[in-house]
Amino acid sequence: MHSQSTLRRRAKAIAISGLLLLASAQPLLAQDFSSTELKAGISNSLAVIMMFGFVLGIASVIYGGFAIRRGDVDQGKMSIIGGAIIAAAPAVIYAFFKIFGLSSNSAVGVGTF
């Protein structure tokens, strides 16, 4: 009997704590939503990822050149091709968006064609 009353008190305290937490979180749920701000945030994040990808692609091309120089021609060619694909990926994807008429939905632009 004693354990049931303790259990009820704890359950009541947990329920009250949960309700207070929910009541204090309600203003967070009532904030207005702006898709423009979300699109700008995604665009900035993708731009940073594109910059890192471009640098990685250029580094891979340079590594391929050094591999060819030391005599590993197959590895060098694969590194150059892979680096070119990585570095050119944003422009290729943007071109596909333009070709299929989805340019208004593109979050990141790489210039005009």
C-alpha positions in Angstrom: 0.0 0.0 0.0 2.8 2.3 0.8 4.5 1.8 -2.6 1.3 2.6 -4.4 0.9 6.0 -2.7 4.6 6.8 -3.4 4.0 5.7 -7.0 0.9 7.9 -7.3 2.8 10.9 -5.9 5.6 10.5 -8.3 3.3 10.0 -11.2 1.4 13.2 -10.2 4.7 15.1 -9.9 5.8 13.9 -13.3 2.5 14.8 -14.8 2.6 18.3 -13.3 6.2 18.8 -14.5 5.2 17.6 -18.0 2.3 20.0 -18.1 4.4 22.9 -17.0 7.0 22.1 -19.6 4.3 21.9 -22.3 2.9 25.2 -21.2 6.2 26.9 -21.4 7.0 25.4 -24.8 3.7 26.6 -26.3 5.1 30.0 -27.4 7.8 28.2 -29.3 5.2 26.4 -31.3 3.4 29.7 -32.1 6.3 31.3 -33.9 5.7 32.3 -37.5 7.4 30.3 -40.2 9.2 31.9 -43.1 10.1 29.6 -46.0 12.3 32.4 -47.4 14.5 32.2 -44.3 14.6 28.4 -44.5 15.6 28.5 -48.2 18.3 31.1 -47.5 19.7 28.9 -44.7 19.7 25.8 -46.9 21.3 27.8 -49.7 24.1 29.0 -47.4 24.7 25.5 -46.1 24.9 24.0 -49.6 27.2 26.8 -50.8 29.7 25.9 -48.0 29.4 22.2 -49.0 30.0 23.1 -52.6 33.1 25.1 -51.7 34.6 22.1 -49.8 33.7 19.8 -52.7 35.4 22.1 -55.2 38.6 22.3 -53.1 38.5 18.5 -52.6 38.0 18.0 -56.4 41.0 20.3 -57.2 43.1 18.5 -54.6 42.2 15.2 -56.2 43.2 16.4 -59.7 46.5 17.6 -58.3 47.1 14.3 -56.6 46.4 12.6 -59.9 49.0 14.7 -61.6 51.6 13.7 -59.0 50.6 10.0 -59.3 51.1 10.1 -63.1 54.5 11.8 -62.6 55.7 9.1 -60.3 54.6 6.4 -62.7 51.2 5.3 -61.5 49.3 6.2 -64.6 46.1 4.3 -63.9 45.7 5.7 -60.4 46.5 9.2 -61.7 43.9 9.1 -64.5 41.2 7.9 -62.1 42.1 10.6 -59.6 41.9 13.3 -62.3 38.6 12.0 -63.6 37.1 11.7 -60.1 38.4 15.1 -59.1 36.9 16.7 -62.2 33.5 15.1 -61.5 33.6 16.2 -57.9 34.6 19.8 -58.7 32.0 20.1 -61.6 29.1 18.5 -59.8 27.3 21.7 -58.7 27.5 23.1 -62.3 26.2 19.9 -63.7 23.3 19.7 -61.3 22.4 23.3 -61.9 22.4 22.6 -65.7 20.0 19.7 -65.2 17.7 22.1 -63.2 17.8 24.5 -66.1 17.2 21.8 -68.7 14.2 20.4 -67.0 12.7 23.8 -66.1 13.2 23.5 -62.3 15.5 26.6 -61.9 13.0 28.4 -59.7 13.2 25.5 -57.2 17.0 25.5 -57.1 18.3 26.5 -53.7 21.9 27.2 -55.0 22.9 28.9 -58.2 26.3 28.7 -59.7 25.9 31.5 -62.2 24.1 32.0 -65.4 24.4 29.9 -68.5 
